[in-house]
């Protein structure tokens, strides 16, 4: 048992989930890279999104592998993953604003 109350079994299950999600992200990135882009990274949004998918999938796979093998959370990989997710969200907001699309409103 670790000091934060998370059992090694739950960390390993979480690592397995991370591995599956990372494999899906890398698979999508490879499909786009090989099938759609024909082995070229273009400087437009398709090329950048493919690179983002591959990088995020690799970080997720590494996180899941360390969680599964060592039953502990890799803190620096989780920070990198959070930065990549923040980039994804910010890119979505910027693209929405540039396309003159309306941002959804939240009425509380």
N, C-alpha and C positions, 0 to 999 in steps of 0.2 A: 504494500500500500504506500502510495506517495503521500507527501505532506499535505497536498491540497485536497485529499479525499477522493481522488479518482483512481479506480482500480486498474491494474495492468490489463485486465481482460477488456474493459470498456475502451481503454486506449488502443488496444489492438483491433477491436471492432471498428473504432473510428478510423484507424489507419487503413483498414480494408476498404471502408467507404471512400476515403481520400484516394486510394489507388484506383478504384473503379471510376471515380469522377475524373481523375487525371488522365486515365486511359481514354475516356470518352473525349476529353478536350484535345488530346494529342491526335486521336483518330480523326476528329473533325478538321483540325489544322492540316494534317497530312492529306486528307481528302481534298480540301481546297487547294493545297499547294500542288499536288500531283494532277488532279483531275480538272479543276477549274482554271487554275493559273498556268498550267502546263510547265511546271518546274521553274517559274520565274516569280520573283517577288516584285510586284509593281509598286510604284510610289504613291498609289492612290489608296483609298480606304480598304480595298480588298486585300492588298498586300500587307498593310499594317495590321488589319484584323487577323490575318493568318499568322503573322509573327506573334501577335498577342496570344492567340490560341495555343500556339506551340510553346511559348514561354510559360504561360500560366499552367498548361498541362504538365510541363516538366517540373515546375515548382511544386505542383500538387502531388505528382508522383513521388518526388523526393520526400515531401512531408509525410505522405502515407507510408512510404517504405521505412522511414525512420520510426514512425509511430508503431508500425507493425513489428519491426525487428527488435527495437529497444524498449518498447512500452513507455515512451516518454514523449512529451511534446517538444518539437524543435522550435524554439522561440524565434530565432532569426528567420527561418523559412516562413513561419506564420506572418511575420511582419512584412516580408517581401510579398506574400500572397495578398495581404490587405492593401498594400500599395498598388498592386496590379488591379485589384478590384476597384479601388478608388479611381485609377486611370480609366477603367472601363465605364464607370458611372459618369465621370466628368466628360469623357468623349461623347457619350450619349446625350448629355445635356447640351454640349457645344454644337453637335450636329443638329439637334432639334431646333436650337435657336437660330442657327445659320439657315436652316431650310424654311424659316418663317412659320414653323409649326407652333402650335399652341401647347404650352406646358399644362399638364392637368392641375386643377386646383383641388386642394383638400379643404373641405368644409368640416370643421370640428364642432 
